[in-house]
Amino acid sequence: MSGVPAGSAGAPTRPLMAYQYVVLRCVPRADREEFLNVGVVLYCQAGDFLGTAWHCDRERLTAFSAGLDVDQVCASLRFAEAVSAGDERGGAASRHPVGQRFGFLKAPKSTVVQPGPVHGGLTADPAAELRRLLACLVT
């Protein structure tokens, strides 16, 4: 029975689509190789989806790195969110096609917010998967 999970009452399921994601990390001091996960960027070509979800726990970040400019971390995360959404707040990068915007967001940068390695998976609902990854990896 294609498209119907075992044990279901015959309800059709949506097809699974491949996706890629990176975890956004706050890296206050690269020389110490320490970081905290603060966000996730998920790209699903088949679903024409690119989304960024983030959570900035001010107390935790300040305890992690005294003197860290948490407002700047949040601004960097809002920028990534704007690029994902194709919003003008993301500047020139937000005007590119979805795949190129993901390429921009997954590229290493020498800032306090850096992407981790690219991972992949399968999902029927990219937006729900983004929320799940945020809950598992960040909050």
N, C-alpha and C positions, 0 to 999 in steps of 0.2 A: 504494500500500500504506500505508494509514493506520496510524500507530503503530509502524512498522518502519523503522529507519534503513537507509539505503543500505549495501549491503555486509554486512549482518548475516545471521546464519543463521536469520532469521525470529523472533528473540526479540522479544517485545513490549516497548515502552518505556512508561514512565509519562508521563502527559500533563504538559505544561509549565504551570506556574502563575506568575502575576505576583507579584512581591515588591517591597518597598521596603526600603531600608536607609539608615542614617546611620553615619558614622564618628565615633567618640568621640575627642575631641582633648584633650590636656593643654595648657592655655593658661595658663602661670604669670603672664604679664603681658600683659593684653589690649591695653595701650597700644602694645606693640611688634608686635602682630599676628603673633606667632610661635607655632607649635604643633608638637606631635608627635602622631601618631596612636597611640592606645593601645587602641582597641577598636572593635567593630562591633555594631550592633543591627540584626537582620533581622526583618521582619514579612511573613508570607505569609498573607493572609486566607483564600484557598482551602484552604490546608493547615492552617489554625488553628494557625499556628506563630508564636511570638515567642521569639527567642533573643538572648542577648548573649554574645559571646566577647571576651576581652581578653588583653593581654600587657603586663606592666609591667616594662620593662627598667630596673632601678634605676640601673645605671651610666650608661646613655644619658640618662635623665631628670636625674640629678644633674649630668652634664656639660652638659646643655642649660640648666639653671637651678640654679645653686648655691643651696643653702638651701631648695630645694623640699621640701615635706613629702611624700615619696613614699608613706609609709604612708597619708596622707590621700587621695592619688590612688587607691591600691589600694582603700581603703574606699569611695570613690565608685563605682568600677567594680564592686565586690561588691554595692553597693546597686542599681545598674542591672541586674545579673545577677538579683538577687532579685526586682525588679519584673517583669522579663521572665518569670521562672519562676512568678510568682504566689505567691512565698514570703512568709511573714509578716515576714521581715527587711526587706522592701520597704515596710512600713508601709501606709498607707491606699491608696496608688497600686496596690499589688499585688492589691487586692481587686476591681479593676474588670475588665471584659471585655478580652480581648486587644488589640483595636483601640484602646481608650482608654489602655491601658498603653503602647502604642507612641506614641500622641500625647503622653503625659507625657514619655517618654524622648527624643523628637525635639524637644521645645520648648527653645528657648534658655534657659539659666540663667546667672546671674552667679557661677559657680563656676570652679574650676580645670579641671574636666572638662566640656567643652561638646560638644554635637552639631554636626556639620557639616551641610551641605545634604542634603536627601533625594534619593536616587537610586533607580533601579528596574531591574528585569531580569526574566528568566524562568528558572525552574528546575524540575526534576522532583523535587529533593530539597533542601528548604530548609536542613536541618541541614548537609548537605555543602557547600552554597553558603556558609553562614555560615563554615565552616572555611576554605573557599577564599578568601573575602574577607579573613579575618583574615590568612592567609598572604601575600596579595598586598598588602594595604594597611597592615599593622601590623608584622608580624615580618620 
